[in-house]
Amino acid sequence: MSDFKLPPYADALGIEMCEFQDGVPVLMVEFGPNVEGRPQHYHGGATAGLLENAGYAALRVRLIEEGREAQLKPVNITVQYLSAGKSRPSFAKGRITRLGRRNANIAVEAWQDDPDRPIATAIMNILMA
């Protein structure tokens, strides 16, 4: 998807797109000083940043596919931390649960070794202006 680019915030955290699954980008971030909180663990803000970027990436790709352009404005983002992210790569993928003309709802999961064992999840409500 050549029209799709991650924002500078993703670059600052070291987040990159590693693959597409079911037409949705999977984002990845390597562990390092830019995402470390307590020793050998991800900072909660870095985990939230990965989730947020994965949600926006899923929405942007869908909007591009539909030929729509919109300025995205967060209404609400709720993050649940399920377990500590350890010092290895983390991945995240968003799933659009509702896409209307002006609003979108997205569920996002982040994992490390096994996608069936998420380390964090997020629910995003986005206004599209």
Stockholm file with secondary structure:
# STOCKHOLM 1.0

chainA/1-129         MSDFKLPPYADALGIEMCEFQDGVPVLMVEFGPNVEGRPQHYHGGATAGLLENAGYAALRVRLIEEGREAQLKPVNITVQYLSAGKSRPSFAKGRITRLGRRNANIAVEAWQDDPDRPIATAIMNILMA
#=GR chainA/1-129 SS CTTCCCCHHHHHHTEEEEEEETTEEEEEECCSTTTBCSTTBBCHHHHHHHHHHHHHHHHHHHHHHTTCCCCEEEEEEEEEECSCCBSSCEEEEEEEEEECSSEEEEEEEEESSCTTSCSEEEEEEEEEC
#=GC SS_cons         CTTCCCCHHHHHHTEEEEEEETTEEEEEECCSTTTBCSTTBBCHHHHHHHHHHHHHHHHHHHHHHTTCCCCEEEEEEEEEECSCCBSSCEEEEEEEEEECSSEEEEEEEEESSCTTSCSEEEEEEEEEC
//
